Amino acid sequence: MDLIDWNDFEKVELRSGTIINAIEFTQAIKPAFIITVDFGSELGIKKTSAQVTDLYTTTELVGKQIMGIVNFPPKQIGPIISEFLLTGLIQDDGSVVLAIPDKKVKNGLKLA
């Protein structure tokens, strides 16, 4: 494991947001959803592709608060441009459990 210092950690923009839309990403090679998140007035609405289909449905994702890294450069994934990284914990079987706030918070708050 590489150690980082506080300045490295401060560069990561890990922000709270609320999922406002989730649809199946039918063109994806591996099962995935296209997820749209509201990160608040400063950052606005951002979209990403996420392989979280093992434990979640599109219906149950809408309204869920998440944590996303919003300062990676945009990345082309098939026909969409991913604008943030949805964070989660990868289990031994490859399924992903989303990293979420345990209480409702304002969209756009930075993890400290």
C-alpha positions as CSV (number, residue, x, y, z in Angstrom):
1,M,0.0,0.0,0.0
2,D,1.3,3.4,-1.0
3,L,1.1,6.0,1.8
4,I,-0.2,9.5,1.0
5,D,0.1,12.7,2.9
6,W,-2.7,15.1,3.9
7,N,-2.1,17.3,0.8
8,D,-2.7,14.3,-1.4
9,F,-6.0,13.6,0.4
10,E,-7.1,17.2,0.1
11,K,-6.9,17.0,-3.7
12,V,-9.6,14.3,-3.8
13,E,-13.1,15.9,-4.2
14,L,-15.3,13.2,-2.6
15,R,-18.7,14.8,-2.5
16,S,-22.3,13.8,-1.5
17,G,-25.0,13.6,-4.0
18,T,-28.5,12.2,-4.7
19,I,-29.2,9.8,-7.5
20,I,-32.0,11.3,-9.6
21,N,-32.0,8.8,-12.5
22,A,-30.7,5.3,-13.1
23,I,-31.2,3.3,-16.3
24,E,-29.7,0.1,-17.7
25,F,-26.6,0.7,-19.8
26,T,-27.6,-1.7,-22.6
27,Q,-24.4,-1.0,-24.7
28,A,-22.0,-1.9,-21.8
29,I,-19.8,-4.9,-22.2
30,K,-20.3,-5.9,-18.5
31,P,-23.7,-5.3,-16.8
32,A,-23.9,-1.6,-15.7
33,F,-26.3,1.3,-15.1
34,I,-26.1,4.9,-16.3
35,I,-26.5,6.9,-13.1
36,T,-27.3,10.6,-12.9
37,V,-26.6,12.4,-9.7
38,D,-27.4,15.9,-8.3
39,F,-24.3,17.2,-6.5
40,G,-25.9,20.5,-5.5
41,S,-25.8,24.0,-6.8
42,E,-22.0,24.3,-7.0
43,L,-21.3,21.1,-9.0
44,G,-24.8,20.5,-10.6
45,I,-25.9,17.3,-12.3
46,K,-23.3,14.7,-13.3
47,K,-23.6,11.3,-15.1
48,T,-21.5,8.1,-14.8
49,S,-21.6,4.4,-15.7
50,A,-21.4,2.0,-12.7
51,Q,-21.2,-1.8,-12.4
52,V,-23.6,-2.0,-9.4
53,T,-26.2,-4.3,-11.0
54,D,-25.6,-7.3,-8.6
55,L,-27.1,-5.7,-5.5
56,Y,-29.2,-2.8,-6.8
57,T,-32.0,-2.1,-9.2
58,T,-32.6,1.1,-11.1
59,T,-35.7,1.7,-9.1
60,E,-34.1,1.4,-5.7
61,L,-31.1,3.6,-6.6
62,V,-33.3,6.7,-7.4
63,G,-33.3,8.9,-4.3
64,K,-30.3,7.2,-2.7
65,Q,-27.6,9.4,-1.5
66,I,-24.1,8.4,-2.6
67,M,-20.4,9.6,-2.4
68,G,-18.7,10.3,-5.6
69,I,-15.2,11.5,-6.7
70,V,-16.0,14.5,-8.9
71,N,-12.5,15.8,-9.9
72,F,-11.3,13.0,-12.2
73,P,-11.2,14.1,-15.8
74,P,-14.2,13.0,-17.9
75,K,-13.9,9.5,-19.4
76,Q,-15.6,8.2,-22.5
77,I,-17.3,4.9,-21.7
78,G,-19.1,3.7,-24.9
79,P,-21.6,6.3,-25.9
80,I,-21.6,8.2,-22.6
81,I,-19.0,10.4,-20.9
82,S,-18.5,9.5,-17.2
83,E,-18.2,12.7,-15.2
84,F,-17.5,11.2,-11.7
85,L,-16.6,8.0,-10.0
86,L,-19.4,6.4,-7.9
87,T,-17.7,4.9,-4.8
88,G,-18.4,1.5,-3.3
89,L,-16.8,-1.5,-1.7
90,I,-16.0,-4.5,-3.8
91,Q,-16.8,-7.8,-2.1
92,D,-15.1,-11.1,-2.6
93,D,-17.7,-12.2,-5.2
94,G,-17.2,-9.0,-7.2
95,S,-20.5,-7.3,-6.2
96,V,-20.3,-3.7,-5.1
97,V,-21.9,-2.2,-2.0
98,L,-22.2,1.6,-2.4
99,A,-20.4,3.9,0.0
100,I,-23.2,6.1,1.3
101,P,-23.8,8.6,4.1
102,D,-25.7,7.0,7.1
103,K,-27.8,10.1,7.5
104,K,-29.3,12.5,5.0
105,V,-26.9,15.3,4.1
106,K,-26.9,18.3,1.7
107,N,-25.8,17.5,-1.8
108,G,-22.3,18.6,-2.6
109,L,-20.8,18.3,0.8
110,K,-17.1,17.3,0.7
111,L,-15.8,14.4,2.7
112,A,-13.4,15.6,5.3
